[in-house]
Amino acid sequence: MPKGPVVILTALNLEYQSVRQRLADLQLHLHERGTRFEVGTVQGTSCSVALGLTNKGNHSAAVIAERAIQEFSPAAVLFVGVAGALWDATRLGDVVMASHVYAYHGGTSEDDGLKARPRVWEAPHGISQLASHLARLNDWADPTPGHEVGPQVRFGAIAAGEIVQNSRISAEANWIRQHYNDALAIEMEAAGVAQAGHLSGAPVAIVRGISDRADGTKNSAEDRNWQPRAAANAAAFAIRLAVELVGEQEEAAMHQDDRARSADRFDRGVSNTVHNSTVGIMAGSVTGSSVHMSTVSKAPGPTDLITELNGFRDQLGWHRAEGVLDEDSHREALTDLDSALRSARERTPESSKRTVMTLKRLRGLVADCPALVAALTPLVAAAGDLA
């Protein structure tokens, strides 16, 4: 279970400030490549948050999200900010939590028009369930003087592209509504963050406040009025989501510790002497026992690790051939595997640490394939023993 902070990223300074003002005891955290994060706690709680600014666009958001994930090993990544509504049913000021994200600019241009070929990422089930629960409680929003009806949380698709969409009658606007008519909001960063989370194995949630209707009113007086309110609403819901998420994880960890302590209270002794045999022991707790075997256990050495890593390449190829692993994940996995092999061959304490980090990233990448995760886990441990 991740023990790092919740990472919250924004694209605009206005959105950043909306989150920042809800945090206390902020400390600068400078990444070695120059990216600046601020790490603090949500006011009145022990929930730790690492806050960062990506700037506009899916590409920038993907790079900074990946950097934050590797730096903090977060419990979750929340991307927070404003977006345009694609349909009138979503009110200005409402919050949209992405059930899934479309990278809608994927397509193929043919004689009879542009055909959609989007990439799609679904929100993690656990975070979606928690967000739905908080929306039902409906006690997350800041009081808004003069507004009797508070903002609502809506769940649906978010379309993420590469341009600012500010029209309802342009050819692209009509194309988006034709091919992605279930999308509630449109923006420019969610696809990059979702891809970074997918490749790194980190859970990602996209939380957007509706500041305009993508209808030509951006930069109008109304937009300038709604943008800070929409950013504040998105920040309020995201902060509440982060606090509850960390609270649930801490509670689960406490229950796990309680079960371990309860198991330790059993006092059982088992003594086995085995020659050329396989022994299985199943019990609630086994203490004070010894198992003697005729074979000598040997810790994996550098040569063993490299051999196992080369063998893992064949497993990746088999899962790709069976359709369990998609082409993009297979390609990224091979890149990580090659990087881990290079580090393992150097056989220095620093290179061993790099090997561990790379294998952990690879394990997150193939998290949807239990067999691959099971094969990688002892390799991560073996690389750690060499550090």
N, C-alpha and C positions, 0 to 999 in steps of 0.2 A: 504494500500500500504506500503511495507517495506520501512523504512527510514534509515536502516543501510547501511554500506559500501558495496561495491562489495568485496567478498572474492575471492582471487586468491590463489590456492594451486598448489604446484609442488612436484615432487617426488625426484628430484636430486638438489644438490647445484648449479650446472651449470644452471639449469632452473630457480632456485630461483634468482640467481644473474642477469639473463637476464631480469626478471621482476623488481627486486629491483632497478636497475640503472635508471629506468624510473619514479621512485617515489621521492618525496621531503618531507621534514619535518617528517622524520620517527620517530616514538615513539614506544618503546617496550610495548607490551601488554602481560602480563603473566597470563595464565589461571591457575586456582587454582590447577589443576592436573599437572602442570609443562610444558604444551605445550606453546611454545613461538611464538607469532605473532608479526609482525611489521605493524603498521598502519600509513599510510601517504596519500598524495594526488598525483595524476598524475601530473607531471610537467606541469605548465601553465594552470591548470584547477582546479575546485573545487571538482573533482571526488575523493571521499575517497575510499581507498583500504586497506583491511586487508590481509596481505601476510603471508602464512604459509607453512611449509615443512612437508610432510607426510611420507617420505621415500618410498621404493619400496613395491609394492604389494597391491592387492585390499582390504585386511583386514585392513591394517594400514591406507590406504587412506579413508576407510569408517569411521573408528573411529575418525580420525582427522577432516574429513568433518562434521560429526555429531556434534563434539565438537565446530567447528567454527560456524556452523549454530545456535546452541543454545546460543553461546556467543555473536554473533553480529546481529542476525536477519537480514541477508544480503538481499540486493536487488537481488542478484544472486550469484551463486558460479561458478567460472570458473576454470577448471583444465587444466593446461598449461604445455607443455613439448614436448619431442621428442617421436617418434615412428618409427617402421619399416614399409615399404611399402610392401603390398602383391602382387602388380602387377606393371609391368614396366611402365604403363601409368602415374603413379604418380611419378613426378620427385623428386630427392633429393632437399631439401630446400623448397618444396611446403608445404602449410599448409592444414591440413585436419580438417574440422569442423564436428563433429559427428552429422549426422541426427538421428542415433540411435546407441545404444551400445549393443553388445552381450556379455554376460558372457558365453563364449563358452565351458567352462569345464563342464557344466551341461550335463549329458548323462546317458545312461543305457547300461551296457555291457551284450550282449547276445551272443548266440552260433554263430550267423552269423555276429558278429561284434559290434562295438560301435555305438549306435544310439544317435543322438543329441537331447538334451532337454535343450535348452538355456533359460536363462532369458533375456528379452529385455526391454530397456527403450528408449523411444523416446525423442528427444530434445524438449523443450518448443517451441510452435509455434511462439510466439512473438520474442524470441531471434533468432530463425532460420531465420525469415523474415528480421530482422535487419542485421544479418550477411550476408545474400544474398545481401542486398542493399549495404553494405560496400564493399563486394567483387566486385560488379559491378562498384563502384566508383574507385576502384583499386588505392587508394592513401594512403594506410596504411603502406606500407613496407618502411623500411629504405633503403637509397641509398646503393648499393653494388658496389664499384669500381671494374672495370674489368668484370662486368657481365651486358650485355645489356638487357637480359631478366630477369625480376624480378620474385619473387615467385608468384604462383597463389594459390587461395583458392579453395579447392575442398570439396564437400559435399557428405557424404556417411557414411556407417556403419563403426564403429571401433570395432574390436574384442579384448576383454580383458580377459586374462587368468591368470594362476598362475605360468607360467614358462617363461624364456627368450627364445623366438623363434628365432633361428639363423640358419635355414636350409630351403631349398626349396625342398629337396628330402627325408626328413625323413618321417616316417609313419604319425606322427602327422601333419606335414606340408601339406601333401597330404590330410589328413582328414579335416583340416581347410578349405582348398581351395575347397574341395568337398561340404561341408555343409554350408560354409559361403562365397560363391563366390562373394557376393556383397560387402564384407568388403574391404575397401581401405587400412586400416592400422591395426597394431596389437601392443598391449602394455599390461600393467599389473595393471592399477589403475582405469580405467574409470568405470568399473562395480561397484566398491566399492563406488565411489563418487556418481554415478547415483542412487544407492540404498539408500544412505543417504539422497539425495535430495528428492527422492520419499517418504520416510517415514516421512520426516520433512516438506514437503510442500514447499521446496525451489527450485526455478528454477536452473537448472544445465546445463552448456555448457562445452563440451570437445574440446579443441583446441590443435592440435598436429602438430609439425613440423617434416617433414620426414628426418631422419638422416641416414638411411640405408635401405636395401631391405630385411632384415631378411633372408639372403642367405649365411651366413657363413662369412660375412665381418665385423661383429661387432668387435670392438677393433683393427681394421686395421688402417693404416695411413689415408685412405680415410674417415673412420668413425670418427676418431679424428678431421679431418678437417671439416667435415660436421656437426657434433653434435652441436658445438657452433652456427653455422649459422642457423641451423634448430630451435634451442632453441630461438634465437633472433627473427626469423620470427614469431614463435608462440607467443612470448611475445608481439611483435609489434601489431599483429592483435588482441590479447586478450585485450590489453590496449585500443586500439581504440574502441573495442566493449564495454568495460566497460564505457568509457567516453560517448559514444552515448546512451547507455542504461540508465545511470543516467540522462543525459540531457533530454531524452524523458520523464522519470518519473517526473522530476522537472517541465517540461512544462505542463504535464497533471495535476499535483497538482496545478499549477498556474491557469489553466483554471477552475479547480474545485472551487478554492477560488473566482475567478471572478464571477462565476455563483452564488455562495452563497451570495456574496456582492450585486449582482444585485437583487437577490430575497429579500434581506433585505430592499431594497429601497421601496418596495410596502408597503403601509400602509392600512391594512385591520383590522377591528375589528369584532370579532365574540363572542357572549356570549350565552352559552347554559346551560340550567339547565335540567338534565335528571334523571329520576327515573326508575330504573329497566329496562333500555333499552340499546341497542347497538348503538353507534353513529360513523359514519365515516365522516371525513372531508377531502376533496380533494381540494387543492389550490396550486398556485405557491408559496405563502407565507402567513403565518398566524401570525400576531403579535398582542399584546395587547389583547389576548383572554383569556377567562376563561371557564373551563368546570367543572360543579359540578355534582357529581354522588352520588347516595345513598349508594354505596359500598365504603369501605375504602381500598385504595391501601396499601399493606403491602410488605415491602422489604423482599426478600428471606432471610431466616435465615439458619443456618448450617443444621438443620434437613431437611428443604425444599431442600437444595442443594443436600444432600446425597440421598434423595428420588428420585430426578430428575436424578441423576447420575446412580442410580440403574435401573431406567426406561430406560435410554439410552442404557443399555446393551441389552435390548430386541430389540431395533431398530437396533443395530449392527447385531444381529442374524437374523433379518428379511431380511436386505439387503444382508447378506451373503447367505441366503437360496434362494433369488431371483437372485443371480449371479451378483448383482451390485457391491459387494465388494469381492475381491479375497481372497483366504485363508490366504496368508501371511499378507495382510493388516488387515484382521479381527483379526488374532492372535496378531499382534503388537498393534492394537487398544484396545483389551482387556487388554493387559499389561499396556498401558497408563491409561486406565480407572481405573484399580485396584490401580495404583499408586496415581491417583487423589483422589480416595476414602480414601485411607490411610491418605493422607495429610489433606483432608477436615475434617476427624474425630478428628485430633489433635487440631483444633480450636485455633491456635496461629497465630499472624501476619506473622511469618516466614513460617509456614505451608500453610497459605493462599496464599502467593506468589508462593510457590511451586505448589500449586493446579492450579493457573492461568497459569504458564509456561507449566505444563503438559497438561492442556486442550487446550492450544494454539497449542502444538505439535500434539495433537490428531486431532484438527481441520485441520491442514495441512495434516495429514495422510489421512483423508477422504475427501480431497478437491474435488475429482471427484464425490462426492455424495452430490448435493445441499441440499437435505432434511436433511442429517446428519449435514452439516455445519450450516443450519438454526436452528437446534435443539441445537447445541452446543453454538452458539453465546450468548444467554442469560445466559447460565451456566457460561461462561467465565466472563461475566459482574457481575453475582451474586458472584462468587468467589472473584473477585476484590473488591467488596463492603465490603467483610468481612476482607480484609487485613488491 
